[in-house]
Structures are given as C-alpha cells and as structure tokens.
C-alpha cells in the first residue's frame, strides 16, 4: 500500500496544517446584533472568565476543556450548549481521530471552541477578520447567531460530504487492486474500512444533534424561524447523503474484503497444490535412493557384475525405477484433473 493512501486521497487539493497551529488563539468578531467568540485550544483561565461573562454552566466548561467528549446538547433558559464531532483536516498516516467542536448559542452571542484543525471553520473566521469577501461577511454577521451557526455547520457538513465522496474514489482504485494478483490489498482494505466506520460514527450522531439544534434555535432567531428551519433541513439532507454514501461504501468494502479473501485462498491453494504434486512425484526417487543408501545387497549395487546395459547399467536401473512410478502418478493425476492441461 502506498504511504498516505487514505489520508491523501480524502483531503487532496488542500494545504496541510500542523495539529498545534493557532494554539490558544482567541478571536472576537462583532456582528450587527451579536458577538462571535472563536477560541482555539483555550486554557482554563480564559474559559472561566468567558463562563463568568456569559453566565455559562461550569459543567459545560469542563466538557469544552476535555479533548474528547461524546456529542451532547444541553438547553438552558438563556442559551444552549452543543458538542459536535467532525473529521479534522490533517492527521498522521494510519491514525484516525475526530475533532471536537463545542458551541454556546444565546440571543446576542455565539461562542465556538475547537482545536484549530477544522479548516472550513478557520477559513470562516479569517474571512470575517480580513474582509476578503465583504458580501459573504455581511451575510454571516448581519442577522442572528442562529444564521451564523447554520453557516458554520453547513460548511463543516459540506466538507464531510466531500470526504465521503473521496471514499468512493478510493473504492474505485481498490476494485482494480483487489483483482490484481500481484498486489496485496489486505492492509489497504483494513485502513479504508476503519476510515468508513470512523466517518459513520461521526455522521450518525451528527444528524440527531442537528435536528435538536433546529428545534432549539427558534428562541434565538425571532421572526427568522421559518427561514432557518429550511436552512437546517438542507443541512440534514446533506448529512443523509453522507450516511447513505458511507453505508454503500461499507457494503462495497465487505464485498471487496470477501473477494480478496477468496482470491487469496484460491492463490494459496494453487501454490500448495503445485508443491504437493512436486513432493508426491519425488517420492519414488526418494524411496529408491533410500534403499540404495542401505548396507544391503541390491541389483546394481556395488559388487554386482550387472553389465548388460554397459558400464552405466546400475545408474540406468535406478533412474528407471524412480521415473516410471513418477510418470504413472503424473498420468493418473492428469486423468483426475488435479493437473490442468
């Protein structure tokens, strides 16, 4: 298997990022009606200050500081808190992990907490900071925290959909490799199966919690509820496509795994069959040679005056005694079909 077979295929065309970039980075972006705080790898002191400023639950604070927490959604009177998982942009070859995104949403604030390896989210923050796309920036910040939350989840889900489609590209390449007897694909199949299962563990809970977000977001959207409901329905449709793609990929991988096992078994049986036939045909020569290695009188042995076929009479007798049984066995095996024509 080529180094980086899965990782490079899944994230082709994007610049790699180091895992610890932007450690401890905090950005505050002011919208027309709300404030967006984006925190990358915050320390406890900063989180405690933010929790005090925005009246956040201390238990949720602990969840944010934990590197890996199960997806969850907690709803309060003035805000709600949600944890979602997405695949990160960069990861070491052969090592799979998820990136956690923690979100606090209130009427006049949105707080996102992550490790800085969710490239679509990082790009949204940079867009709002450097004014590279004024029209899109205005669309992100002019309405409510609910609209911005939709944009964040939407770009991350689109990235997940892109990743699932790259899985299909890997499957197409895998099909050619499975039927190529010169290449071993067992490790490639195992790694790709693990990647598919990892994405399934991300996508299946994600749909559930996006549905919960859509139900809770109405408290922070005023008259925009109908519009936001349609937006989140579109996100859920994309998640359904991801889940459908991954389910089809998993079934295909099971077929490839079984096919590879059958072809490998057949190849092994052929090799063992050839070796067995070679060993069987060599048995007569081994037996005759063993007899003549004993200290007993045998026709053609030392001291015998057997010369009717010339000076090599003994050698000819031994060769014939070894070859004739082997030829008879070969003809019999051929008749049984053990040796193909």
C-alpha positions as CSV (number, residue, x, y, z in Angstrom):
1,X,0.0,0.0,0.0
2,X,1.3,3.5,-0.9
3,X,2.1,5.7,2.1
4,X,-0.8,8.0,2.8
5,X,-3.2,6.1,0.6
6,X,-6.3,7.1,2.5
7,X,-5.3,10.3,4.1
8,X,-4.0,12.0,0.9
9,X,-7.0,10.8,-1.1
10,X,-9.5,12.1,1.4
11,X,-8.0,15.5,1.6
12,X,-6.5,16.1,-1.8
13,X,-6.1,19.6,-3.1
14,X,-5.9,21.3,0.4
15,X,-2.9,22.6,2.2
16,X,-1.9,20.6,5.2
17,X,-1.9,22.1,8.7
18,X,0.0,21.2,11.8
19,X,-2.0,19.9,14.7
20,X,-0.9,22.5,17.1
21,X,-1.2,25.6,15.0
22,X,-3.0,28.7,16.5
23,X,-2.8,27.1,19.9
24,X,-4.5,29.4,22.5
25,X,-5.8,31.8,19.8
26,X,-8.9,33.9,20.6
27,X,-10.8,36.0,18.0
28,X,-13.7,38.3,18.8
29,X,-15.9,39.3,15.9
30,X,-18.7,41.8,16.3
31,X,-21.8,41.3,14.2
32,X,-24.8,43.7,13.8
33,X,-26.8,42.0,16.6
34,X,-24.5,39.7,18.3
35,X,-20.9,38.8,19.2
36,X,-19.0,35.8,17.9
37,X,-16.1,34.5,20.0
38,X,-13.9,31.9,18.4
39,X,-11.5,30.1,20.7
40,X,-8.8,27.7,19.6
41,X,-7.3,25.5,22.4
42,X,-8.2,27.9,25.2
43,X,-6.8,27.5,28.7
44,X,-8.8,27.1,31.8
45,X,-8.3,30.7,33.0
46,X,-9.7,32.1,29.7
47,X,-12.7,29.7,29.8
48,X,-13.5,30.6,33.4
49,X,-13.5,34.3,32.5
50,X,-15.8,33.7,29.5
51,X,-18.1,31.5,31.6
52,X,-18.4,34.3,34.1
53,X,-19.0,37.0,31.4
54,X,-21.8,35.0,29.6
55,X,-23.2,33.1,32.6
56,X,-22.2,29.6,31.3
57,X,-22.6,26.4,33.2
58,X,-19.3,25.2,34.8
59,X,-20.1,21.6,33.8
60,X,-20.2,22.6,30.2
61,X,-16.9,24.4,30.8
62,X,-15.3,21.1,31.8
63,X,-16.7,19.5,28.6
64,X,-15.0,22.2,26.5
65,X,-11.7,21.6,28.1
66,X,-11.9,17.8,27.6
67,X,-10.1,16.8,24.4
68,X,-12.8,14.2,23.6
69,X,-16.4,14.3,24.9
70,X,-19.4,12.5,23.5
71,X,-21.8,14.6,21.4
72,X,-24.4,16.3,23.6
73,X,-26.8,19.2,23.7
74,X,-27.8,21.0,27.0
75,X,-30.5,23.6,26.8
76,X,-30.9,26.5,29.4
77,X,-33.2,29.5,29.8
78,X,-30.9,32.0,28.0
79,X,-28.7,29.7,25.8
80,X,-27.9,26.2,24.8
81,X,-24.7,24.2,24.6
82,X,-23.8,21.6,22.0
83,X,-20.8,19.4,21.2
84,X,-20.3,18.0,17.7
85,X,-17.6,15.9,16.1
86,X,-16.1,16.4,12.6
87,X,-13.1,14.8,10.8
88,X,-10.0,17.1,11.1
89,X,-8.1,18.3,8.0
90,X,-4.7,16.8,8.9
91,X,-3.9,13.6,10.6
92,X,-0.9,11.2,10.8
93,X,-0.9,8.4,8.3
94,X,-2.7,5.3,9.7
95,X,-4.0,7.3,12.8
96,X,-7.7,8.3,12.8
97,X,-9.1,10.9,15.2
98,X,-12.1,13.2,15.5
99,X,-12.1,16.9,16.2
100,X,-14.5,18.3,18.8
101,X,-16.4,21.5,18.2
102,X,-18.1,23.0,21.3
103,X,-20.7,25.7,20.7
104,X,-22.6,28.1,23.1
105,X,-25.5,29.9,21.5
106,X,-27.5,32.8,23.1
107,X,-29.6,35.7,21.8
108,X,-26.7,38.0,21.4
109,X,-23.6,35.8,21.3
110,X,-22.1,32.7,19.7
111,X,-19.1,31.0,21.1
112,X,-17.2,28.3,19.2
113,X,-14.4,26.3,20.9
114,X,-12.2,23.9,18.9
115,X,-8.6,22.7,18.3
116,X,-7.9,24.7,15.2
117,X,-7.8,21.8,12.8
118,X,-11.3,22.3,11.3
119,X,-10.2,24.1,8.2
120,X,-13.7,25.3,7.0
121,X,-14.3,27.0,10.3
122,X,-10.9,28.5,10.5
123,X,-11.5,30.0,7.0
124,X,-14.8,31.5,8.1
125,X,-13.1,33.2,11.0
126,X,-10.3,34.5,8.7
127,X,-12.9,35.8,6.2
128,X,-14.7,37.8,8.9
129,X,-11.4,39.2,10.1
130,X,-9.7,40.3,6.9
131,X,-12.7,41.5,4.9
132,X,-11.6,39.4,1.9
133,X,-15.3,38.8,0.9
134,X,-17.4,41.7,2.1
135,X,-20.7,40.3,0.7
136,X,-20.3,36.9,2.4
137,X,-19.1,38.6,5.7
138,X,-22.2,40.7,5.7
139,X,-24.4,37.7,5.2
140,X,-22.7,35.9,8.1
141,X,-22.9,38.7,10.6
142,X,-25.9,40.8,9.7
143,X,-28.7,38.6,11.1
144,X,-28.7,36.3,14.2
145,X,-26.4,33.8,15.9
146,X,-28.7,31.1,14.5
147,X,-27.9,32.1,11.0
148,X,-24.1,32.1,11.7
149,X,-24.4,28.7,13.5
150,X,-26.2,27.4,10.4
151,X,-23.3,28.6,8.1
152,X,-20.7,27.0,10.4
153,X,-22.4,23.6,10.5
154,X,-23.2,23.8,6.8
155,X,-19.6,24.3,5.7
156,X,-18.4,21.5,8.0
157,X,-21.1,19.2,6.8
158,X,-20.2,20.0,3.2
159,X,-16.6,19.2,4.0
160,X,-17.8,15.9,5.5
161,X,-19.8,15.2,2.3
162,X,-16.6,16.0,0.2
163,X,-14.7,13.5,2.4
164,X,-17.4,10.8,1.9
165,X,-17.1,11.3,-1.9
166,X,-13.4,10.8,-1.7
167,X,-14.1,7.4,-0.1
168,X,-15.8,6.5,-3.4
169,X,-12.7,7.4,-5.3
170,X,-10.7,5.1,-3.0
171,X,-13.2,2.3,-3.6
172,X,-12.8,2.7,-7.4
173,X,-9.0,2.3,-7.0
174,X,-9.4,-0.5,-4.5
175,X,-11.5,-2.5,-7.1
176,X,-8.6,-2.6,-9.5
177,X,-6.2,-3.6,-6.8
178,X,-8.4,-6.4,-5.4
179,X,-8.3,-8.2,-8.8
180,X,-4.6,-7.7,-9.3
181,X,-2.9,-10.9,-8.0
182,X,0.5,-9.1,-7.9
183,X,-0.7,-6.7,-5.2
184,X,-1.6,-7.3,-1.6
185,X,-4.6,-5.2,-0.5
186,X,-5.4,-6.6,2.9
187,X,-3.9,-3.6,4.8
188,X,-5.5,-1.1,2.4
189,X,-8.9,-2.7,2.9
190,X,-8.5,-2.7,6.7
191,X,-7.5,1.0,6.7
192,X,-10.3,2.1,4.4
193,X,-12.9,0.1,6.4
194,X,-11.6,1.8,9.6
195,X,-12.0,5.2,7.9
196,X,-15.5,4.4,6.8
197,X,-16.5,3.3,10.2
198,X,-15.0,6.4,11.8
199,X,-17.0,8.7,9.5
200,X,-20.1,6.7,10.2
201,X,-19.6,7.2,13.9
202,X,-19.4,11.0,13.2
203,X,-22.3,11.3,10.7
204,X,-25.0,9.2,12.5
205,X,-25.0,11.2,15.8
206,X,-24.5,14.4,13.9
207,X,-27.9,14.1,12.2
208,X,-29.6,13.6,15.6
209,X,-28.0,16.7,17.1
210,X,-28.5,19.0,14.1
211,X,-32.2,18.1,14.4
212,X,-32.1,19.1,18.1
213,X,-30.3,22.3,17.2
214,X,-33.0,23.2,14.7
215,X,-35.6,22.7,17.4
216,X,-33.8,24.9,19.9
217,X,-32.6,27.7,17.6
218,X,-36.1,29.3,17.4
219,X,-35.5,31.0,20.8
220,X,-32.6,33.0,19.3
221,X,-34.0,33.8,15.8
222,X,-37.1,35.9,16.3
223,X,-39.0,36.1,13.1
224,X,-36.5,34.1,11.1
225,X,-37.7,30.7,12.3
226,X,-39.3,29.5,9.0
227,X,-36.2,30.5,7.0
228,X,-33.8,28.9,9.5
229,X,-35.9,25.7,9.5
230,X,-35.5,25.4,5.8
231,X,-31.7,26.0,6.1
232,X,-31.3,23.3,8.7
233,X,-33.4,20.9,6.6
234,X,-31.0,21.4,3.8
235,X,-28.1,20.6,6.2
236,X,-29.9,17.4,7.3
237,X,-30.4,16.4,3.7
238,X,-26.6,16.7,3.2
239,X,-26.0,14.6,6.3
240,X,-28.4,12.0,4.9
241,X,-26.4,11.9,1.7
242,X,-23.2,11.3,3.7
243,X,-24.8,8.5,5.7
244,X,-26.1,6.9,2.5
245,X,-22.7,7.1,0.8
246,X,-21.0,5.6,3.8
247,X,-23.5,2.8,4.1
248,X,-23.0,1.9,0.4
249,X,-19.2,2.2,0.8
250,X,-19.3,-0.1,3.8
251,X,-21.3,-2.8,1.9
252,X,-18.9,-2.4,-1.0
253,X,-15.9,-2.8,1.3
254,X,-17.4,-6.0,2.7
255,X,-17.7,-7.4,-0.8
256,X,-14.1,-6.4,-1.6
257,X,-12.9,-8.0,1.7
258,X,-14.7,-11.3,0.9
259,X,-13.4,-11.2,-2.7
260,X,-9.8,-10.6,-1.5
261,X,-10.1,-13.5,0.9
262,X,-11.5,-15.9,-1.7
263,X,-8.8,-14.9,-4.3
264,X,-6.0,-15.1,-1.7
265,X,-7.3,-18.5,-0.6
266,X,-7.5,-19.7,-4.1
267,X,-4.0,-18.5,-4.9
268,X,-2.6,-20.2,-1.7
269,X,-4.4,-23.4,-2.6
270,X,-2.8,-23.4,-6.1
271,X,0.6,-22.9,-4.6
272,X,0.1,-25.7,-2.1
273,X,-1.3,-27.9,-4.8
274,X,1.8,-27.4,-7.0
275,X,4.2,-28.0,-4.1
276,X,2.2,-31.2,-3.1
277,X,2.4,-32.6,-6.6
278,X,6.1,-31.9,-6.8
279,X,6.7,-33.6,-3.5
280,X,4.5,-36.6,-4.5
281,X,6.3,-37.1,-7.8
282,X,9.6,-37.0,-5.9
283,X,8.6,-39.8,-3.5
284,X,9.7,-42.7,-5.8
285,X,13.2,-41.3,-6.3
286,X,13.5,-40.6,-2.6
287,X,12.5,-44.2,-1.7
288,X,14.8,-45.8,-4.3
289,X,17.7,-43.5,-3.1
290,X,17.0,-44.5,0.5
291,X,17.1,-48.2,-0.4
292,X,20.5,-47.9,-2.2
293,X,21.8,-46.0,0.8
294,X,21.5,-49.1,3.0
295,X,24.2,-51.7,3.6
296,X,22.3,-54.5,1.8
297,X,22.8,-56.3,-1.5
298,X,20.5,-54.9,-4.2
299,X,20.5,-55.3,-8.0
300,X,23.0,-52.9,-9.5
301,X,24.7,-52.3,-6.2
302,X,28.5,-52.5,-5.5
303,X,30.0,-55.9,-6.1
304,X,27.4,-56.8,-8.7
305,X,28.5,-57.8,-12.2
306,X,25.4,-56.4,-13.8
307,X,26.6,-55.0,-17.2
308,X,24.0,-56.0,-19.8
309,X,23.4,-52.2,-20.4
310,X,27.0,-51.2,-20.4
311,X,29.1,-49.6,-17.6
312,X,26.1,-47.4,-16.6
313,X,23.7,-50.3,-16.0
314,X,23.3,-49.6,-12.3
315,X,22.6,-45.9,-12.9
316,X,20.0,-46.6,-15.6
317,X,18.2,-49.1,-13.4
318,X,17.9,-46.6,-10.6
319,X,16.7,-43.8,-12.9
320,X,14.0,-46.1,-14.4
321,X,12.9,-47.3,-11.0
322,X,12.5,-43.7,-9.9
323,X,11.0,-42.3,-13.1
324,X,8.4,-44.9,-14.1
325,X,6.3,-44.6,-10.9
326,X,6.5,-40.8,-11.1
327,X,5.3,-40.8,-14.7
328,X,2.5,-43.2,-13.8
329,X,1.4,-40.9,-10.9
330,X,1.6,-37.8,-13.2
331,X,-0.7,-39.5,-15.8
332,X,-3.1,-40.6,-13.0
333,X,-3.3,-37.0,-11.5
334,X,-3.8,-35.6,-15.0
335,X,-6.7,-38.0,-15.6
336,X,-8.3,-36.9,-12.2
337,X,-8.0,-33.3,-13.3
338,X,-5.6,-32.3,-10.5
339,X,-3.1,-31.1,-13.1
340,X,-4.6,-28.9,-15.8
341,X,-3.7,-29.3,-19.4
